[in-house]
Amino acid sequence: MRRANLALVLGTIASGPRSRAEVAAGTGLTRAAVSSLAEQLIAAGLVVEEGPAAPSGKVGRPGTALGLNPAGPGGLGAEIGVRHLGACVVDLRGEVRGWRRREVSNHGREPAAVMADLAHLLHEAVAESGLRPAALTLAVPGLVGGSGGMLQRAANLGWQDVPLAAALRPALRTAGGGLADLPIEADNEANLGGLAERWLGEGPEDFLYVSAEAGVGAAIVVGGRLLRGAGGFAGEFGHVPVHPDGPRCACGAHGCLEQYAGEAAVLRAAGLTGARGDWVALLADRAGVGDPAARAALAGAGTALGTAAAGAVNLLDPAEVVLGGGYARLAPWLLPAMRAELAARVTVRPWSEERLTVSRLGRRGPLLGAAVRVVRAVVADPGPVG
Amino acid sequence: MRRANLALVLGTIASGPRSRAEVAAGTGLTRAAVSSLAEQLIAAGLVVEEGPAAPSGKVGRPGTALGLNPAGPGGLGAEIGVRHLGACVVDLRGEVRGWRRREVSNHGREPAAVMADLAHLLHEAVAESGLRPAALTLAVPGLVGGSGGMLQRAANLGWQDVPLAAALRPALRTAGGGLADLPIEADNEANLGGLAERWLGEGPEDFLYVSAEAGVGAAIVVGGRLLRGAGGFAGEFGHVPVHPDGPRCACGAHGCLEQYAGEAAVLRAAGLTGARGDWVALLADRAGVGDPAARAALAGAGTALGTAAAGAVNLLDPAEVVLGGGYARLAPWLLPAMRAELAARVTVRPWSEERLTVSRLGRRGPLLGAAVRVVRAVVADPGPVG
């Protein structure tokens, strides 16, 4: 009960600084109980006094506002991309306090080598932040399921059946800095991007988040929560059939969305097959200066994205479709074709083009989501503090 | 608190007859509290004594098993189909106690005329059952949203913006029998069919229920609950694009699933354009005697259903896909092609053909779901009884 009340008080403070009286009013706890719980949270380093609360118009001594402690435990996020690694530390308030990103081609590399690079990056980000992380969440471009963060398959990395936590831990031990004993979880990058959109954006409770890095993924958020599916594999939007008789996909099927809107397909359509480096930046640069091939390739990708999104909208009735990840940067050239498809194909329910939006977080979404998930878990259950 | 405890006791009894001691053990309430609550539920006509409980191996007087009262309040379901009307009464245990179905072509008919026929059918079903219904749920082949059971659009009936409860109530008043004052709710037939599958079948917590009458619909069940979407319009599976450049659909888009697996499309493919009466029975009869055109038409529909279902599986990761409604009867000829498509297109996660199943409830599903929903609501909240 005390633990539940600690979480209740901390959750209230997490919505914005407030006085003990305001916390009491918001939680239904007595003033005395709130004061006692607040002392414990302060002693545990989770909460700080922020100075006088805003005047409430009430008579009496002005209260002191309580806020989440920006020097308290942090959230550590990590990201393994096909062409980059990332590390991020956020404080309890969700502010970014450490950020590292390194371009490195990870396709076909041994997990141990990738983890060694990632561990160094994490160490640097933590050092920059000055915070002590409570746990680590790892974002990966693949299917994560079962216990222990088992990466079942990441086609674009060429990885299969990699126990992510077990693979990262020795590298963290070698890198030093006390990170090796952190709890480690892993999740699909689109899932974490979708959660970031929900947590840091001002999105609705029900939306479809569509993103791309090397592959195409989605997160389905229903009632503010991620729809994970019976086996944890929901969101494989890149393998929704768009043209059933279309080109063969790496997955073995024909005409999957990824064959029209994934990296290789869009580069090929733009006449850039084999281009190296950041495909999103390359296409954005070309389309930005009016390159007709790049623009046509992105319009074609937008049409395919719109067709698949229309099917998902007819099936799921989300309030919004949010374009995130690499697609957010390419949105100026994807949106017109996507909007046209959605308008033509979502006809049996209310729909308007304002329901297709672009993520403000863009490609930072999955890594931010990974880090913020850690601090949200701390706030939701501060545990037996004090 | 007393109301919540009444629901707790009633819910425990609803899982199967049990003694007061078993209810106490299952709920954590004291024997004395259970006895008092049981007396109130018996007095309210919701619960009956069923005779000696099964011996539990415990010393002492054998308990008397408590069960839901089969003479208690009933659930009244109604169904408006394009070619039929239906009425069903179930008792608190979910047993069918009254059943009426009448073939009648409702396309383009005035709602008032349809409601008059339906009211007579409901009256007959209630008289047959000998029960007093607690409420009425109406299943319709269209989009139901907003308050008061507003049917926004039912293309196959030719109806738009029909306030269903308000339209049915005067007909119930005219038909007599005291049904006019019942609470009335309405829902999409596929939603109710999916819920029936969950409640009466032995299905998993996460599945996609696909059904057909005149149109093609689906219900998405996640964690045992219906996914309704932001506006209540989820499940429009018939308008998932299958071939984006395919024939124009009544909805205005091109190549929707309904253009390959809906009534008109399948009849046309079977050389039966304009056939009257029950299309499902007609095709089942023809295919059953080996008619090649009927079999080819159903195989084509199965392929389209499999393509669209594969996209939904990749997106949602359900434990099963359940074929219900008219499709359940046509399953012998739909399944092989559907299974082939699913096997070819669901490749990024575990899948096996046993995950595609056929509803045992078949075309009775939506009407059963409508009636059972009423008694489940009574059990979930018996209200201020006694």
Interface residues (C-beta under 8 A of the other chain):
Chain A: L143 R153 A155 P204 E205 D206 A218 I220 V222 L227 R228 G229 A230 G231 G232 F233 A234 G235 E236 F237 H239 V240 P241 V242 H243 P244 C251 G252 A253 H254 C256 T307 A308 A310 G311 A312 N314 L315 L316 D317 P318 A319 A344 R345 T347 V348 R349 P350
Chain B: L143 R153 A155 P204 E205 D206 A218 I220 V222 L227 R228 G229 A230 G231 G232 F233 A234 G235 E236 F237 H239 V240 P241 V242 H243 P244 C251 G252 A253 H254 C256 T307 A308 A310 G311 A312 N314 L315 L316 D317 P318 A319 A344 R345 T347 V348 R349 P350
